[in-house]
Amino acid sequence: MKVCILTTSYPAFIEDIQSPFVFRFTKGLIQNNVDVDVVCPYSKKSKFKNENYSGINIYRFTYFIRKFQNFTEIGSIPDAMKTIYGKLQMPFFCIAFLMKSLIISKKSDIIHAQWIIPSGFIGVILKKIYNKPLVVTTRGAELILSSKNKFWRLFLQYTINNADFIASNNVEHIKILKSLGVSDKKIKFIPNGLDYDLYKPRSKKIIRKKLNLNLNDKIILYVGYLIERKRVDILINSFKELLKFHPNLKLIIVGDGPLKQNLISLTLNLNLQSNVIFLGKLRSEEVALYMNAADVFSLTSSSEGRPNVVLEALASGLPVITTPVGDVTSFLINNVNAFIVDPPNFVDKLHKILSSKVLRNKFSKNGLNAVKKANPSWEESAKPYINLYIDLKWFSHIS
């Protein structure tokens, strides 16, 4: 069986950290003997336009003058659409995406779009041209975009009405899709997988020595894009208050994004440059080590889907404090395996975690149990999709 994956975001090279969950999903398909072609945008970091790695055929398209194209490198598409330059590149992006997809998907049995807009909309066009089944996976960003913009809502409604099946890695988004009229028969919750060989408990002492981190410091870790909805400024301001109680405290920020310089300036203005460390983008293998080295992981986002980074922290045995976003409450229980609080309570709850090794051990143990129940491995998470592909392919042949 050959599946054509349409995605607006994919690693530019094998060790790139951009959308690693899409790569791990496609690798899970390959491990289950599915032939995979990926259509994705060429980025400034891409080493090749077309290549094959880990058995996956990757076909990248350019959509603007290469030197200036950055539509999918700003952050999410909703973030890109906030800029004039992003709005300018959007039509060129969609046209180039469609033209490349027309060529690559022709020999596929199934078309699988990652995100409803614009991948899913392009998938609908391909479905109608080639009469091939279309599966769409929503990850939430497009639902946020369409909820604020009537123009994008039209594209979303058209896509979900014409897709053969819609899957979501988030139970809350399933509810939203049902409210938009999607039938129970063509929608399903399928969680992302986790790399349990990579994200697992290790000796904090050994890892800190490896990373040259002080064994006596307390460390708060953040991993993610530095964009508005992540609200990392709230975490930095909370950190300023925490230093009064924990003078040996460090905040490690892993990630990049359009707000990085603003956040560095905030750190300087608060005179925190000795305690707040910006590491930029790191490979997944490096992120896993910092999760083992930290004392607590913090997420202050205003909106999320099913944040993989929280699940990875849990699998690493790292205690978590997060805002009540997306469907975190489907696998986290407040005061049992994490703290789920609004930003005004972050200082108090972080202080409690940092002050109590007993509480950290409790959250670590209970978090490990929770994540194993909530999430399969990537290879296992691909199997529900493969069963779905088989059903849709069989149905398309008899209809």
Stockholm file with secondary structure:
# STOCKHOLM 1.0

chainA/1-399         MKVCILTTSYPAFIEDIQSPFVFRFTKGLIQNNVDVDVVCPYSKKSKFKNENYSGINIYRFTYFIRKFQNFTEIGSIPDAMKTIYGKLQMPFFCIAFLMKSLIISKKSDIIHAQWIIPSGFIGVILKKIYNKPLVVTTRGAELILSSKNKFWRLFLQYTINNADFIASNNVEHIKILKSLGVSDKKIKFIPNGLDYDLYKPRSKKIIRKKLNLNLNDKIILYVGYLIERKRVDILINSFKELLKFHPNLKLIIVGDGPLKQNLISLTLNLNLQSNVIFLGKLRSEEVALYMNAADVFSLTSSSEGRPNVVLEALASGLPVITTPVGDVTSFLINNVNAFIVDPPNFVDKLHKILSSKVLRNKFSKNGLNAVKKANPSWEESAKPYINLYIDLKWFSHIS
#=GR chainA/1-399 SS CEEEEECSCCCSSTTCCSSHHHHHHHHHHHHTTCEEEEEEECCTTCSCSEEEETTEEEEEECCSCTTTCCTTTSSSHHHHTTSHHHHHHHHHHHHHHHHHHHHHGGGCSEEEEESIIIIIHHHHHHHHHHTCCEEEEECSHHHHHHHHCHHHHHHHHHHHHHCSEEEESCHHHHHHHHHTTCCGGGEEECCCCBCTTTSCCCCHHHHHHHHTCCTTCEEEEEESCCSGGGCHHHHHHHHHHHTTTCTTEEEEEECCCTTHHHHHHHHHHTTCTTTEEEEECCCHHHHHHHHHHCSEEEECCSCCSSCHHHHHHHHTTCCEEECSCTTGGGTCCBTTTBEECCGGGHHHHHHHHHHCHHHHHHHHHHHHHHHHHHCCBHHHHHHHHHHHHHHHHHHHHHC
#=GC SS_cons         CEEEEECSCCCSSTTCCSSHHHHHHHHHHHHTTCEEEEEEECCTTCSCSEEEETTEEEEEECCSCTTTCCTTTSSSHHHHTTSHHHHHHHHHHHHHHHHHHHHHGGGCSEEEEESIIIIIHHHHHHHHHHTCCEEEEECSHHHHHHHHCHHHHHHHHHHHHHCSEEEESCHHHHHHHHHTTCCGGGEEECCCCBCTTTSCCCCHHHHHHHHTCCTTCEEEEEESCCSGGGCHHHHHHHHHHHTTTCTTEEEEEECCCTTHHHHHHHHHHTTCTTTEEEEECCCHHHHHHHHHHCSEEEECCSCCSSCHHHHHHHHTTCCEEECSCTTGGGTCCBTTTBEECCGGGHHHHHHHHHHCHHHHHHHHHHHHHHHHHHCCBHHHHHHHHHHHHHHHHHHHHHC
//
